[in-house]
Amino acid sequence: MTASHQPVRVVVVGYGGYGQLHADAVRAEPGAQLVAVVDSDRTARERARERLGATVPVVASLDEVADADAVVVATPDRHHLAPATAAVARGCHVLVEKPVTTDVPAAAELGRRAAAHGVHVAVGHLLRFDPRLRWLREQVASGAWGPVVHMALLRNGAVELRETYRDVSPVLQGGVHDIDVAQWLAGSPIGTVTCEVARAPDGAAAFMTMTGRTALGCVVTVHAGRTLDLPMPLDPQTWMSLATPSVTVTIDGDHPVRVVGAPAPPTPLRAATPVEMLARQLEAFVDLVRGGPGGVLADLGDGARAVAVALAAERSAARGGVPIAADRPDEHPPDP
Ligand SMILES: NC(=O)c1ccc[n+]([C@@H]2O[C@H](COP(=O)([O-])OP(=O)(O)OC[C@H]3O[C@@H](n4cnc5c(N)ncnc54)[C@H](O)[C@@H]3O)[C@@H](O)[C@H]2O)c1
């Protein structure tokens, strides 16, 4: 653990679109210091050197980094586990981008290794740092509204994402954010799911609709699409509603929370931008590394449970919408 008066020394692995934002967040966070950037691609390393100057070493492998306390993993979705496992093995705390993995048993193994090395693995479910969702979570957790019985969440992105993330379905790429939000707000994991997919003429998954029920009985639908035919970068189309027996809340895009059946937030809560949410998430991660509670940061179990539900939805969609039970990350035995 680092002394609380010293900045947490952070390495960012993967300097693509999001790694760049993470590196900027680390440089802006007073409690952290960007000590290296790692990218396996030469062009990405050149881009990093151009943007960061000579003050931050830019290297091809984590092995070339001397001293670090923490590692942010922002490599493509199917390449999170190797750098996360290497970071844990050298005693670093890790913040991994979502989806934490595409292999649930491997996430369980990563958790065991992190525990053995006494380090934390957090997952980049940054929507938890949207002030509107934090307020919702506080209201639900207080019990004042009664149990959450229904949630519907929609996230639609650009058509271009079908190409950028062609090996990852909409429900695993974007929908995993909403699955985490639903499980976090409901305070309970989703079990069995069904999922239908609407395909574009070329066969690509254009929209997926998943339905499941949490262990506490809340019905959840997640609609994850990539049908906005607009240039990137582009704000996704998002919408969500949450209902208890007496209170209904809706959030449409960046608009303030609309509450029916209970008082609205005392001051209108503004939507946070991704850069703002990344900054708050990093602040929470720095707190965790220094031995604090880490606020609302998603841990490895949260990330793995969200992936397990998304993978069950993918399997259901592939089999014409049959019910599929989500894998239980906490029930995987250690490797022999
Ligand atoms: N939280 C969010 O809202 C959000 C938004 C966008 C992307 N993401 C996630 O961030 C991650 C990165 O996405 P992106 O769009 O920046 O991808 P990207 O393809 O733009 O960048 C990935 C970078 O990682 C590098 N890389 C690949 N394998 C590597 C390895 N083994 N070691 C070191 N570098 C390696 C690549 O060369 C590339 O520069 C993904 O997991 C993605 O899902 C999260």
The ligand as a MOL file (V3000), in Angstrom:
LIG
                    3D

  0  0  0     0  0            999 V3000
M  V30 BEGIN CTAB
M  V30 COUNTS 44 48 0 0 0
M  V30 BEGIN ATOM
M  V30 1 N -16.2520 2.5940 -19.9670 0
M  V30 2 C -16.6780 2.9850 -21.1540 0
M  V30 3 O -17.6910 3.6510 -21.3020 0
M  V30 4 C -15.8600 2.6080 -22.3650 0
M  V30 5 C -15.9710 3.3390 -23.5420 0
M  V30 6 C -15.1580 2.9650 -24.6150 0
M  V30 7 C -14.2940 1.8800 -24.5070 0
M  V30 8 N -14.2560 1.1850 -23.3490 0 CHG=1
M  V30 9 C -13.3950 0.0080 -23.2030 0
M  V30 10 O -12.0310 0.4040 -23.1860 0
M  V30 11 C -11.2330 -0.6210 -23.7740 0
M  V30 12 C -10.4000 0.0030 -24.8750 0
M  V30 13 O -11.2690 0.4560 -25.8850 0
M  V30 14 P -10.7480 1.4440 -27.0080 0
M  V30 15 O -11.9340 1.8640 -27.7770 0
M  V30 16 O -9.8460 2.4490 -26.4090 0 CHG=-1
M  V30 17 O -9.8750 0.4100 -27.8980 0
M  V30 18 P -8.7580 0.7810 -28.9600 0
M  V30 19 O -8.7350 -0.3580 -29.9210 0
M  V30 20 O -8.9450 2.1710 -29.4570 0
M  V30 21 O -7.3940 0.7780 -28.1200 0
M  V30 22 C -6.8380 -0.3650 -27.5570 0
M  V30 23 C -5.3180 -0.1840 -27.4760 0
M  V30 24 O -4.7710 -1.2900 -26.7830 0
M  V30 25 C -3.5810 -1.7090 -27.4570 0
M  V30 26 N -3.3350 -3.1050 -27.1000 0
M  V30 27 C -3.9690 -4.2170 -27.5540 0
M  V30 28 N -3.5240 -5.3170 -26.9180 0
M  V30 29 C -2.5450 -4.8960 -26.0630 0
M  V30 30 C -1.7270 -5.5480 -25.1180 0
M  V30 31 N -1.8160 -6.8740 -24.9250 0
M  V30 32 N -0.8460 -4.8070 -24.4000 0
M  V30 33 C -0.7640 -3.4770 -24.5780 0
M  V30 34 N -1.5350 -2.7880 -25.4640 0
M  V30 35 C -2.4260 -3.4940 -26.1720 0
M  V30 36 C -3.8630 -1.4740 -28.9140 0
M  V30 37 O -2.6680 -1.3630 -29.6670 0
M  V30 38 C -4.6410 -0.1570 -28.8570 0
M  V30 39 O -3.7760 0.9650 -28.9430 0
M  V30 40 C -12.1970 -1.6970 -24.2620 0
M  V30 41 O -12.2810 -2.7200 -23.3160 0
M  V30 42 C -13.5200 -0.9660 -24.3680 0
M  V30 43 O -14.6570 -1.7860 -24.2200 0
M  V30 44 C -14.9950 1.5340 -22.2730 0
M  V30 END ATOM
M  V30 BEGIN BOND
M  V30 1 1 1 2
M  V30 2 2 2 3
M  V30 3 1 2 4
M  V30 4 1 4 5
M  V30 5 2 4 44
M  V30 6 2 5 6
M  V30 7 1 6 7
M  V30 8 2 7 8
M  V30 9 1 8 9
M  V30 10 1 8 44
M  V30 11 1 9 10
M  V30 12 1 9 42
M  V30 13 1 10 11
M  V30 14 1 11 12
M  V30 15 1 11 40
M  V30 16 1 12 13
M  V30 17 1 13 14
M  V30 18 2 14 15
M  V30 19 1 14 16
M  V30 20 1 14 17
M  V30 21 1 17 18
M  V30 22 2 18 19
M  V30 23 1 18 20
M  V30 24 1 18 21
M  V30 25 1 21 22
M  V30 26 1 22 23
M  V30 27 1 23 24
M  V30 28 1 23 38
M  V30 29 1 24 25
M  V30 30 1 25 26
M  V30 31 1 25 36
M  V30 32 1 26 27
M  V30 33 1 26 35
M  V30 34 2 27 28
M  V30 35 1 28 29
M  V30 36 1 29 30
M  V30 37 2 29 35
M  V30 38 1 30 31
M  V30 39 2 30 32
M  V30 40 1 32 33
M  V30 41 2 33 34
M  V30 42 1 34 35
M  V30 43 1 36 37
M  V30 44 1 36 38
M  V30 45 1 38 39
M  V30 46 1 40 41
M  V30 47 1 40 42
M  V30 48 1 42 43
M  V30 END BOND
M  V30 END CTAB
M  END
